[in-house]
Amino acid sequence: MTFASLSFRPALLTAAALLVVALAACSPGGTTIGLPQGLTATIDRPGAQMDRAAALNILNQYRATRGAQPLAGDATLDAQAQAVAQAYASSGTPPATPEGVTVMRLSAGYLNFAETFSGWRSSPPDADALAAPSARRAGLAVVYDPNSAYGAHWVVLLAS
């Protein structure tokens, strides 16, 4: 088959291109190449924890593309985010934004931070909030509750 004969089969070319892209994007373990393990590791197993450093790093990379200053991790905000995530998982209702927090973003159902962050980044209100220019500190958390409607409940808190 020559290249000229392939040009008459656009569906075949499209399918082949999609297959190549799909295979190139995934490693044998099913994680996306180029993303740290901490962003693609699932949270739905005993003892699983969020890789806050990797999550903060990708958040700061995103902020840089939007012209916003990097965020510093904050242990107090992490603790607040954990409490918010726990309340969210327990009740299924989005909790109130804690005092002193300028941005709170919630997500539920995604099993790793890469998917969660992609959801926020793809939503214009969430994307704008994550790039808030006044924010200087961040707290991140997740709670997995297999008995809740969504399983994983993710929280990002930003403060100035």
Steps between C-alpha positions, in 0.01 A plus 500: 500500500642840410460831674281616213259212555485579874385853426172353375436336835471784751317283754788250495757775545302658783462168681871423460599844626274468804645159581857632479415796725323277752788253515760774525315673783483200731760294670456126570367580848222711358636834622558789271862548396642833608294534819650410835366185667365718780255665262373182340493266802145412596368588841252212530714252691587459868778733612498705177596862547511803280844612382460862606840605365421366151151654511635838607766482230247445220277770644795741497591401144145583397508831687822592319325454164235745622756754625426438870762473772580154641327376812676380814371191673346579837454238773215692664314521168573130440333420834203723414473337156504157664216600735301641206558183296387285793185706547431489125545121487283447809210722396523504120426872524761764414612660828535873561830664414717523813573843643809663352487289182464697177445204265353158568466242225328167553477194281360152549522174315843521341742238632829687446619858513586518130136437406375734771729780391408445135134542593570828679723626219228422243235698690545876439377607849726242670795578274470873574472434874812281505690784331380765748778759504455585869556140616840423654439183706325171431352211691409173327318191618300196400278260689395168356176359638383186319154544654446848357332567167824615335777320688780755482450860614774750406558847643731787415508805723686818404575797720697822474 
